[in-house]
Amino acid sequence: MSDDAARLSRRQLLGTGTSVGCAWVLSSRVLEAGLFGMQQKGGSQMAFTQPPLPYAMNALVPYLSEEQIQFHYGRHHAAYFRNLNALVEGKPEAEMSLREVVKKSSGSVFNNAGQAWNHTFYWHCMSPSGGGEPKGELAAAIDRDFGSFQQFRKAFSDAAVTLFGSGWAWLASDADGKLSIMALSNADTPLRYEKEPILTIDVWEHAYYIDYRNERARFVEGFWSVVNWDFALARFKGRTGPEW
């Protein structure tokens, strides 16, 4: 190969490397934009912004892989916020809190608002330092209403595993603190039944398919190793709180 040909080959290789690098940076920035939600559209502030995760995307390994969280949070959850903002632009719902929209809307607005709210709640139901058993007032209420923690755990797992199709299994509380398990389809939530969510697991396939394929039962079993009981206890204590 001549000197001129060798120099040309090196330039082509460098150019290719630069293109790949730029593409990687661009894709990373696109993903980052999706993760934290689009705050602006056409120069105006968006009504609803996707909150950041309460932990790093690899924080729940080995229960959930980084790839699983990237797709679930960065694509599915982000899409519900984008869709909701497009649906409510210029409408009264754009001036409401997300919780209000969930309780008062219907159709496509509810579907996207419900999923935006449910997922935000769900991320907080897990923690890298989670697992074990509940404590304090919540533990006492679980014993009172389900007989024991083990009986509650089995009932909650059964509700999550056997829910037909897509949806959520919830631990919910009424205004008096009485607990119940609710297996609800699609975007449904205890908020629609005048109950306060305490804990939830997402059993839409997009929540687990990358890591568990069709083994929903194994996904549900692993959930108990990361449950954020501190968050659940706080929700039980503050069940009349305004936002969560």
Buried (B, 14 or more C-beta within 10 A) or exposed (E): EEEEEEEEEEEEEEEEEEEEEEEEEEEEEEEEEBBBBBEEEEEEEBBBBBBEBBBEBEBBBEBBBEEBBBBBBBEBBBBBBBBBBEBBBEEEBBEBEBBEBBBBBEEEBBBBBBBBBBBBBBBBBBBBEBBEBBEEEBBEBBBEBBEEBEEBBEBBBBBBBEBEEBBBBBBBBBEEBEBBBBBBEBBBBBBBEEBBBBBBBBBBBBBBBBBBEEEBBEBBBBBBEBBBBBBBBBBBEEBEEEEB
